[in-house]
Structure formats: structure tokens, C-alpha cells
């Protein structure tokens, strides 16, 4: 018999899962960019033109991205409706 996970353990597992999902997605995007760019470089060599510059990679997921993904996973697991995002703006004095 397994011991039920505590809320802390569940949150930690959701964070780990979110990080893994985002990092795998990031790596997949990098691989696609590299494959496309390598193909373009080879085509340029065959055609005797200059090679294109590497387009760069997408930003690595940060802490905020991971927390947002974990919250989305938690909402799915908990079957709770998504909460609207609240934006705080500074009041400007005229």
C-alpha cells in the first residue's frame, strides 16, 4: 500500500512535471531550428551562395513559465476552471 502524497509533494511533482514538459518542448524547438538551418546552409553551399545566419534559439523557460505550466496542470488535475489573470497597473496622476 502506498502512502498518499502530501499537498507539498503534489505541488513539487507538478513543478517537476511542468519543468520537464517545458524543457522537452524547448529542446524540440531547438532541434527543428537546427535542422532547418542546416538544410538552408547545405542548399546555400550547393547553390554557391552565402550561408544564412543562424536564427537563434527560443528563450529557455524561466521560473515564471514553469509555475504557470504547473498551475495549468494543477487546474486540470483538480478539474477547477481557470482563474482570470489579474494585471495590476500603476495609476498615473494627471
C-alpha positions in Angstrom: 0.0 0.0 0.0 1.3 3.4 -0.9 1.1 6.4 1.3 -0.9 9.3 -0.1 1.1 12.3 -1.2 1.0 15.5 0.9 -0.1 18.7 -0.8 3.6 19.8 -0.7 4.7 16.6 -2.5 1.9 17.0 -5.1 3.0 20.6 -5.8 6.6 19.6 -6.1 5.8 16.8 -8.5 3.7 19.2 -10.6 6.6 21.7 -10.7 8.9 18.9 -11.8 6.5 17.7 -14.5 6.0 21.3 -15.7 9.7 21.9 -16.0 10.2 18.6 -17.8 7.4 19.4 -20.3 8.7 22.9 -21.0 12.3 21.8 -21.3 11.4 19.0 -23.7 9.4 21.4 -25.8 12.3 23.9 -25.8 14.7 21.2 -26.9 12.3 20.0 -29.7 12.1 23.6 -30.9 15.9 23.9 -30.9 16.2 20.7 -32.9 13.8 21.9 -35.5 15.6 25.3 -35.8 19.0 23.5 -36.2 17.6 21.0 -38.8 16.0 23.8 -40.8 19.1 26.0 -40.6 21.5 23.1 -41.5 19.3 22.4 -44.5 19.4 26.0 -45.6 23.2 26.1 -45.2 23.6 22.9 -47.4 21.3 24.4 -50.0 23.3 27.6 -50.0 26.6 25.7 -50.5 25.1 23.7 -53.4 23.8 26.9 -55.0 27.1 28.7 -54.3 25.6 31.5 -52.2 26.4 32.7 -48.8 25.0 30.7 -45.9 22.2 32.3 -43.9 22.8 33.4 -40.3 21.6 31.1 -37.6 18.2 32.4 -36.4 19.0 31.8 -32.7 17.0 29.8 -30.2 13.8 30.4 -28.2 14.2 31.6 -24.7 14.8 28.9 -22.1 11.7 28.5 -19.9 12.1 30.5 -16.7 10.7 30.1 -13.2 7.5 32.1 -14.1 6.9 29.9 -17.2 7.3 26.7 -15.0 5.0 28.0 -12.3 2.3 28.9 -14.9 2.6 25.5 -16.5 2.3 23.8 -13.1 -0.8 25.8 -12.3 -2.3 24.7 -15.5 -1.5 21.1 -14.8 -3.0 21.5 -11.3 -6.2 23.0 -12.7 -6.5 20.1 -15.0 -5.9 17.6 -12.2 -8.2 19.4 -9.8 -10.8 20.0 -12.5 -11.1 23.6 -11.5 -12.0 26.3 -14.0 -9.0 28.6 -14.9 -8.9 31.8 -13.0 -8.7 35.0 -14.9 -5.3 36.6 -15.0 -5.2 39.8 -12.9 -3.0 42.6 -14.2 -2.0 45.4 -11.8 -1.4 48.7 -13.4 0.0 51.8 -11.8 -2.3 54.8 -11.6 -0.8 57.8 -13.3 -1.6 61.2 -11.8 -2.6 63.8 -14.3 
